């Protein structure tokens, strides 16, 4: 396993070594013994029913030198075992990416969002409390559910932790913002998690600047939540696309309010009702 790990970049090497305490025990000392164990486990799992829960064959796998973290059923464990065997015998980027996406790596996440009066009392009506704050809280709930689901599928019973870090507002305006103020967020995070976080996520451009600095300082993977407006940043050479306003060439764009004059607003299929005498003037305006 060490030979395989040493061929990876430092960040991936660190993550797999951390997962190794879950997936492999100390009896596996080298690459040959790892491959032997994996093939032995593969031969054993093929004899079982695919939907068999991990608890029913956990003791057997421990005897063979494997620990929890491979999956929650025979089918899921066998799939990742075969992935690793393929990776050891004929490594390629696609298999490596798929394998890394299946092993337990992310349990503690930090989200940096410096917007609004975040998750405090007496903040209703203040800027961004119904915008970015609600958005981030929804994102955190969805992320937690996804992490719980993935961890369960990995055969583990671990509760992930997500911490949201926001700024200290200069004027709290009677709210309870700023009750917990930390001078060094990096130091406090290592205390909270009893180690470094597995992932740091920044929200918007300012949150991503801080996330980038923090991730660099701690040597942790960074991810981003970009600004919504960035969806217009695209290149479509020789293609037509409307990014603002109404696309008059799209017959499906019209939304007519109740009470509208039906002599003016009607389905585009009723071409006979169109005011064709105005077409030249409209074309000129367009």
Secondary structure, 3 states (H helix, E strand, C coil): CHHHHHCCCHHHHHHHHHHHHHHECCCCCCHHHHHHHHHHHHHHHCCCCCCCEHHHCHHHHHHHCECCCCCCEHHHHHHHHHHHHHHHHCCCHHHHHHHHCCCCCCCEEEEECCCCCCCCCCCCCCCCCCCHHHHHHHHHHHHHHHHHHHHHHCCCCCCCEEEEECCCCCCCCCCCCCCCCCCCHHHHHHHHHCCCCCEEEEEHHHHHHHHHHHHHHHCCEEEEECCHHHHHCCCCCCCCCCCCCCCCCCCCCCCCCCCCCCCCCCCCCCHHHCCHHHHHHHHHHC
